[in-house]
Amino acid sequence: MNTFGLNSWLLENIDHDKLRECRLARVTAVDKESYIIKGEGKEARAELTGKRMYTASSPLDYPTVGDWVYVQYFDDDSFAVIHEIIPRRTTLKRKTSGKRIEFQLIAANIDTAFIMQSLDSNYNLQRLERYLVIVNESNIRPVILMSKSDLLPQSEVNVILWKIQKRMPDVMTLSFSNFGTSGVEAVSKLLVEGETFCLLGSSGVGKTTLLNNLIGKEAFDTQTIRKKDSKGRHTTTRRQLTILSNGSILIDTPGMRELGAFSVEAGIDTTFNEITELSRQCRFADCSHTQEKGCAVLAALYEGTIPEKRYENFMKMSRESKHYSMSYLEKRQKDKGFGKMIKSVMKNHRKR
């Protein structure tokens, strides 16, 4: 059964006892504390139960686009109440923007992430690696899409694709233009019935235009980039799930200018796998790869085996992940301590 992305893994994780009172639905959009869901019938607006909101301890406890949920419908199926989230197969998340140290959910139950950059000033290998870390951390298949290939001669496009492949040899990379059919058709061939895909990238790289092209009509608004600095302007303001004509599911996401990451050690190991392998050859198990004698990573750096920019990005993301992870753990411990204090005060108050 592949209806709306409901695959065998999810079917095995459904509690059929809950289906005596609830029905299955998938979250197609999130608007603050309100949700749009789709089940067997039309889309409906939904809200969380008060109990679910009260017991939630982090943003990870709230539904996100792509989630499967147990719901009860009311008012001729025009409104629903979400009782519980079905366990997620994959969870795409990042650090919230700014100084706040918390997770922000991007989407759930994703099979493939299309990481988009454009072949203009937006092209940035270090940022590509950041996206890859986040995607690899969730065991989601990454595909790199380089848009606006019409802006450069094919020879220059080939050089950029060669640089990406040299740095990320295990990741499929495809260049295309939203103006023309051949490039979009190549992307369309990657879409598989019953699987869920998402579009990731900065504003202005052409995510929404690509979505419109794949749908075959101007279903979503688009904007041109700013001429003065070639920066994109936000078109997509919320994550939204769309079912394409071939039965595949595609989630468009707002452009992300900040890609903070923490608790992504597995994603770093996968993305920088050659550095991870070299680190096992270091003389010291706790090698920092900065100044130690017998450091295999530094030796490869000096020999030119590892590009300097790639090494720097690896070190930066490793430090960032550890720093934010420790800060997050401290925050959670403080939150738990504060919660225990409140419960104690309330308990003593009731005794009185």
N, C-alpha and C positions, 0 to 999 in steps of 0.2 A: 504493500500500500504506500503510494507516494503522494497522496493528496495533500497539497499545500505544504509539502516538506515533511509530512509525518512519516518518518522512516522506521525501519525495524528496531533501531536502537531506542528511539523514543517510545515505541509501542511496548517494549520490554520494561520500560520504567513507568508506565501508567499504572496507577492503583485503580483497578476496576471496581473496587468497592465504592470509591468516591463517585463513580459514574452513575450510581443509583440515584443520587440527588443532584449531581452537577453534570455539565457537558464540557467537551473540549473546545478550546478556541486558541487562536494565535494572536499575539499582540502585533498590530500593524503600524501603530504610531503612539508616541507618548507626548503629552502636552501637560507639563508640570505634574499634578497629581491626578490627572485624568488620562484615560487610555482609549484607544480605538482597537477593537478586537474583531476578528472574523472567524466564524465557525462554519457550520454547515450552511447557514443562510447568508443574509446580508451583513455588512459591517454594523457594529453597534458601539455606542459609547459605554465605557465601563469605569468603575471605581473599585478601590481596594476595600475589603472589610475593615471595620474599625479595629478589630483584634489584630489583623495583619499589620496595620500601620503602627499599632501600639508596641508590638513585639519586635518590629524591625530595628536592628542595631546599626546598620550601615546601608549605603546605597545599593549594595549587592543583594539586599533582601527585598528590593522593589522590582517589579516587572520592568523589562526593557523590550525594545523592538526585537522580534524573533522568538520571544519566549512563548512556550506553550503553557496554558493555564487552565485550571478548573473554574468554571463560572456557573452562576445561576442567572437566567434571563428573566426579565420582567417587562411589562408594558408592550406586549406583542413582539418580544425579542428586540426592542429598540434600545433597551438599557440592560446592563449586566453588572453583577457584583463578582469580583475576582476573589476566590477563596484561597487559592494556593498556586504556587509555581511548580510545574513539573521539573524535575532535576535537569539541569542544562548539560548538553553534550559538549558544547564549547562556549566560552564566555570571552568576548572581546572587550577589553577595558584599558583605561589609561589613568594616570594621575589627573585629578582635577586641575584646571588652570589656576594660576596664581600661587599664593603661599600656602593655601589650605592643603593639608596632606590627607587625602581621601581618594578612594577609587571613584571613577566615573564610568558607568557602563555605556558601551557604544552599541552593542548588539549581542544577541545570543543565538546559539544553534546555527552557526555559520559553517559552511563547508569550504568555501573558497573566498579569499579576500583579494579584490582587485586594487592594488596600490597604484594610484595614478599620479604621475607628474607630467608636466608639459615640456616640450623640447624648446623652451625659451629660457627666460631668467629663472623659472621655477625649478629647473633641473638641479638637483643637489644629491650627490651620492651619500653624504652623511645622513641626510634626512631619510633617504630610502632605507638605510640600515636601521634607523630608529623605528620606522614602520614595521620592518621585518622582525625586529625583536618583539614588538607587541603582538604581531600575528603569530610568530613561532611559539611564543609563550603559551598561546591558547591551542596549539596543535591544529591550526587552521592552515590550509594550503594557500601559500601566497602566489600571486601572479602579478608581475609588474607591467602596467600599461603606460606607454609613453605617447601622449596625445600631441596634436598640432604638428604632425610630421610634414604637413604642407608648408610650414614656415622655413624649412631648411632643405638644401639639396640632399638627395639620397646619400651621397658620400659622407656628409656630416652626420646624418642620422645613423649611418652604419658605424661610425667611429664611437658615438655615444653608446650605442647598443653593445659594441665590443667592450667598452670600459665597464659597463654594468655587468656583463657576463663574466668578465675577468674577475671582478670583485665578488659576484654572487653567482657562481657557476651552476648551482643547483636550482635556481629559480627561473621559471619560464618568463621571458620578456618579449613584449610585442609592441611595435610602434604602429600608430594609426592616426587618421585624421577624421574629425567629425564631419568634414565637408567632402563627401564622396562616399561611395558604397563599399568599396573593396576592404578598407580598413575596418569598418564597423561590422561587416560580414565575418571577418576573421575573429573579432571579439564574440560575435553571436554564436559562432561554432563552439566556443568554450562553455556555453551555458547548457546545462544538463537538466532534463526534466526531473522535477522532484527535489533538486538540490537548491540550497540557499547560498547566494552570493552577496557580497557587499562592496560598495565603492568607498575607498578611503583616499584622502588627498587634500591639499590646500584649496582654498577658494580660487576659482578662475581657471582650473586645469581642464574643465569641460565635463565634470561628472554628470551634471543634470542634462547637458546636451546629449551626452552618450545615452543616458537613460531614455530620453525622448526618441532618439534614433532607434534604439532597440525596441521601443514600444511601437514606433511607426507613426507617431503624431506628437504635437506640442502639448503634452499632458501637464508639464510642469514649467514654471517660469524660469527664464535664464536672463543673465545680465552680461554685458561686455566688461572686460577688465579695464582698470583705470589706465589711461594713456600715460600719465605723468610718471608712474613708477611700475607699470605692468603688474600691479597687485590685483588679485581677484577680489570681487565684492560678493558677500554672502548672498546666495540665492536660496539654497536649501536652509531652512531655519529649524527644521526638526528631522529626526531620523524617520523614514517612512518605508514601508514594505510594499512592493508591487509584484503582482503575479504577471509574468510575461506570457505571450501566446503559446509558447512551446511547453509551458508547464513549469518552467524554472522560476525561482523567486529571487528578486534583486532588491537590496536595501541601499538606499541613497543616504549619505550622511553629510551633515554640515562640514564645511572646510575647517580644518584644525591647524591653527597657527602655532600652538604649543603642544609638544609631544613629551610631556614628563612621564617617566615610567619608574615603577618600583615593584619589588617582588617579581622580577623578570629574569632570574638567574638562568632558568632553563632556556628562555628565549635568547639570551645573550650567548649561551653555550652553542645553541643551534646556528644562530646567525654568524657568529665568529668561530665556527667549528675548527678552523685550522689553528687559531690562537689557543683555543681550549685544548687541542691535542698537544701542541707544543708545551703548554704549561705543565703537563704531566711529566715532561722531561726535565723540568727545573730541578736544581740541586736541593732546594728547600721546598717542603710541602706548602708552607705559608708564604711563598714568594709573592712580592707585590708587583713584580715586573717593572721596577723603576730604577734600581741601582744594584741589586744583588749580583754577586759573582755566581756564575753557573746558571744564569737565567736563560733558558732556551728561547723565550719570547724576545728578549732584548737582542740576543745573538742573531735571530732571524730579521729583526728590525734593522740592525747595522749592516747585515748582508744584503738587504733590499728585498728579501723574500716576502716580508709583510710591508705594504705601503704605509708610510708615516701617518697619513690621514686616517687610515683604517685602525691602526694601533691607537691613535689619539681618541678616536670615537669609542673604541672598545674600553679604554681606561675610563673615559668620562662617563659612559653609561654604567659601568660596573660600580664606580664610586657613587653615582647618583642613586642607583638602585639600593645599595647598602645603606646610604644615608636616609633615604625616605622610608625604607623598610624598618629601620631602627626607630625613627621618629613615629611611624605609624603604630608600631608595637607599644611604644610608650604612651601614645594617645589612647589606644584601646585599653591599656591597663588603668590609666587615669579614669576613663569613662566607666569601666567596671567598678573601680573603687568608689566613684561618685554614686553610681547606681546602688551599690550595697549600702552606702551611707543613707541615701534617701529611703530605702526599704527599712532600714533600722529605725530611722526617725518615725516613719509611718507606723511601724509595729509598736513602738513605745507609746505613740500617741493614742493608738487604739486601746492599749492596755489601760491607759488613764481614763 
